[in-house]
Amino acid sequence: SNLGFGLLGYALEVVEKRPYDKVIKYDILIPLGMNMTFTEVPITLFPQYSQGYNLDGKPAPRRPHGYIPGSGAIRSTAKDLLQFLKANMGLK
């Protein structure tokens, strides 16, 4: 559940004594070379990320990660996701 992952993210912050976004960035993203993955996408990069749409077919607003970032704050490109997949499969 999102709540469960949110709590896991909070526990990670407590154990690491750093904010969730810093743990993700410095322990996962930078070592794997995932330069286009963020917990909060910079406005200048919005055009490179998919736009969501509501039931009326209108663009849905982009929302910040909120109170529990561990529940889905990470935004990534397909290229970075493939890098993550390769790392988890032990591929270079």
DAZIHU-V961639 format. One record per residue. N is the residue number from 1. RES is the residue in three letters. OMEGA is omega in whole degrees, 0 to 359 (none if undefined). NEAR is the number of other C-alpha atoms within 8 Angstrom. Layout:
n: <N & N>
res: <RES & RES>
omega: <OMEGA & OMEGA>
near: <NEAR & NEAR>
This chain:
n: <1 & 2 & 3 & 4 & 5 & 6 & 7 & 8 & 9 & 10 & 11 & 12 & 13 & 14 & 15 & 16 & 17 & 18 & 19 & 20 & 21 & 22 & 23 & 24 & 25 & 26 & 27 & 28 & 29 & 30 & 31 & 32 & 33 & 34 & 35 & 36 & 37 & 38 & 39 & 40 & 41 & 42 & 43 & 44 & 45 & 46 & 47 & 48 & 49 & 50 & 51 & 52 & 53 & 54 & 55 & 56 & 57 & 58 & 59 & 60 & 61 & 62 & 63 & 64 & 65 & 66 & 67 & 68 & 69 & 70 & 71 & 72 & 73 & 74 & 75 & 76 & 77 & 78 & 79 & 80 & 81 & 82 & 83 & 84 & 85 & 86 & 87 & 88 & 89 & 90 & 91 & 92>
res: <SER & ASN & LEU & GLY & PHE & GLY & LEU & LEU & GLY & TYR & ALA & LEU & GLU & VAL & VAL & GLU & LYS & ARG & PRO & TYR & ASP & LYS & VAL & ILE & LYS & TYR & ASP & ILE & LEU & ILE & PRO & LEU & GLY & MET & ASN & MET & THR & PHE & THR & GLU & VAL & PRO & ILE & THR & LEU & PHE & PRO & GLN & TYR & SER & GLN & GLY & TYR & ASN & LEU & ASP & GLY & LYS & PRO & ALA & PRO & ARG & ARG & PRO & HIS & GLY & TYR & ILE & PRO & GLY & SER & GLY & ALA & ILE & ARG & SER & THR & ALA & LYS & ASP & LEU & LEU & GLN & PHE & LEU & LYS & ALA & ASN & MET & GLY & LEU & LYS>
omega: <177 & 179 & 179 & 178 & 176 & 178 & 177 & 177 & 177 & 178 & 178 & 177 & 182 & 182 & 183 & 183 & 177 & 176 & 181 & 183 & 178 & 178 & 181 & 184 & 188 & 182 & 183 & 189 & 181 & 179 & 180 & 180 & 180 & 187 & 181 & 177 & 187 & 168 & 173 & 184 & 176 & 181 & 182 & 181 & 180 & 182 & 181 & 181 & 183 & 176 & 174 & 180 & 179 & 183 & 178 & 181 & 179 & 180 & 178 & 179 & 176 & 184 & 173 & 186 & 175 & 188 & 183 & 185 & 178 & 183 & 175 & 182 & 186 & 177 & 187 & 173 & 178 & 180 & 179 & 178 & 176 & 177 & 178 & 179 & 179 & 180 & 180 & 178 & 180 & 180 & 177 & none>
near: <4 & 8 & 7 & 8 & 10 & 13 & 11 & 9 & 13 & 11 & 8 & 10 & 12 & 8 & 6 & 7 & 6 & 8 & 7 & 12 & 7 & 9 & 13 & 9 & 10 & 9 & 9 & 9 & 12 & 10 & 8 & 9 & 8 & 11 & 7 & 7 & 12 & 10 & 10 & 9 & 9 & 6 & 5 & 5 & 8 & 9 & 6 & 5 & 8 & 6 & 6 & 7 & 9 & 8 & 5 & 5 & 6 & 7 & 8 & 8 & 5 & 4 & 5 & 6 & 10 & 6 & 4 & 10 & 13 & 13 & 12 & 8 & 11 & 9 & 9 & 10 & 9 & 6 & 6 & 13 & 9 & 8 & 11 & 10 & 8 & 10 & 10 & 7 & 6 & 6 & 6 & 4>
